[in-house]
Amino acid sequence: MECPFCTEDTKDEALVCKHCGRDLRIVRPVVLEVQSLVADLDKLGRELDRVNARIYRRKHPWRHLAVHSVAYVLIPTILLVAAHIIVTIVLNVSPLYLRLASVAIPLPFGVAIYAIQKIGVRGAAVVGVVTAAVSVLCMLTVTGLNDQVPILPQSGMEWREVIEYAASIALAFVTGNILGLLIFQVLLGTMGQGSSGPNPAVYSVARMLGPHDGEDEIRRRARLIQNLMRTIGPTFGLVSTAAGSIYAGLKGIIGS
């Protein structure tokens, strides 16, 4: 808790500020209530942003589709195809660089689609699949025209490599989206939450872990548990999709 008199950090259970010596017994409940209200307002603000984004999409569907297609499909596709041309045709170096670029390029677009458009994982997965399909088709076309070979894969193994490569692009897009969720909602929400009260279920768990501890200690433990619960889900999703994207992208090079 921040002391309202000297703005220095103090323990939640402190009765007197160790920095300025002021009595905190009267002001502490007010400070905690204000922090709780600030956290609630922050949560309502994020929800309002999501609602406004949905309303805009419904009121202007064609404009939204056009902006969406250019910003999150066309631009990353151009960058991916450009990386393909530079790596495989101009420089003619190891395809490892192309696979790494194909993971790195969609990532910031996945972050942006959550931060700007407030689109979650399911929507990002759809956009990621479309981007992957269009970009891989363009890459196959470029390779076919340049090498005078069939554009589409001719064997089951080639089809599997193409699908795995496209999956790495789509998963990288979803990874960026989860990263955006983790940054803009979970972490910022946790930092803005301050000392707001945890929900009753988490409070009960904290009490079972230390039934004889003081009320302030139980409250602090409950907030820690709740913050961990809010963070661990998106973090697990981020690690999983990132690992899947890298594995799918590099599998054809390093072998299964």
Residue pairs with C-beta under 8 A, 6 or more apart in sequence:
1 9
1 10
1 11
1 12
1 14
1 24
1 28
1 31
1 32
1 35
1 195
2 8
2 9
2 10
2 31
3 9
3 10
3 17
3 19
3 20
3 22
3 24
4 27
4 31
5 17
5 20
5 22
6 17
6 19
6 20
6 22
8 17
8 19
8 20
10 17
10 18
10 19
10 24
12 28
12 32
12 195
12 216
12 219
12 220
13 214
13 216
13 217
13 220
14 24
15 23
15 24
15 25
16 22
16 23
16 24
17 24
31 195
32 195
32 196
32 197
35 193
35 194
35 195
35 196
36 194
36 195
36 196
36 197
38 192
38 194
38 196
39 189
39 192
39 193
39 194
39 196
40 196
42 189
42 192
42 193
43 189
46 185
46 189
49 118
50 118
53 117
53 118
53 119
54 118
56 64
57 64
68 117
68 127
71 109
71 112
72 109
72 112
72 113
72 117
72 127
72 131
73 127
73 130
73 131
73 134
75 109
76 105
76 106
76 109
76 131
76 135
76 173
77 131
77 134
77 135
77 138
79 105
80 101
80 102
80 105
80 106
80 131
80 135
80 138
80 139
80 169
81 135
81 138
81 139
81 142
83 98
83 101
83 102
83 105
84 98
84 139
84 142
84 143
85 142
87 93
87 95
87 97
87 98
87 101
88 95
88 98
88 143
89 142
89 146
94 253
95 252
95 253
96 250
96 253
99 165
99 168
99 249
99 250
99 252
99 253
100 249
102 165
102 168
102 169
102 172
102 249
103 168
103 169
103 172
103 245
103 246
103 249
104 172
105 172
106 128
106 131
106 132
106 169
106 170
106 172
106 173
106 176
107 172
107 173
107 175
107 176
107 179
108 176
109 131
109 173
109 176
110 124
110 128
110 172
110 173
110 174
110 175
110 176
110 177
110 178
110 179
110 180
111 176
111 177
111 179
111 180
111 183
112 176
112 180
113 119
113 123
113 124
113 127
113 176
113 177
113 180
114 120
114 124
114 176
114 177
114 180
114 181
114 184
115 180
115 183
115 184
119 127
119 177
120 177
120 181
121 174
121 177
121 178
121 181
121 237
124 173
124 174
124 176
124 177
125 170
125 173
125 174
127 173
128 169
128 170
128 171
128 172
128 173
128 174
128 177
129 166
129 170
131 169
131 170
131 173
132 166
132 167
132 169
132 170
132 173
133 166
135 169
136 162
136 165
136 166
136 169
140 151
140 152
140 153
140 162
141 151
143 149
143 151
144 150
144 151
145 151
153 159
153 161
153 162
161 252
164 248
164 249
164 251
164 252
165 248
165 249
165 252
167 244
167 245
167 248
168 244
168 245
168 246
168 247
168 248
168 249
168 250
169 245
169 249
171 241
171 242
171 244
171 245
171 248
172 241
172 242
172 245
172 249
174 241
174 245
175 238
175 241
175 242
175 245
178 234
178 237
178 238
178 241
179 238
181 234
182 231
182 234
182 235
182 238
186 230
186 231
186 234
187 231
189 230
190 227
190 230
190 231
193 223
193 227
195 219
195 223
196 223
197 203
197 219
198 206
198 219
198 222
198 223
198 225
198 226
199 226
202 222
202 225
202 226
202 229
203 218
203 219
203 222
205 222
205 225
206 218
206 219
206 221
206 222
206 225
207 218
207 222
209 221
210 217
210 218
210 221
213 221
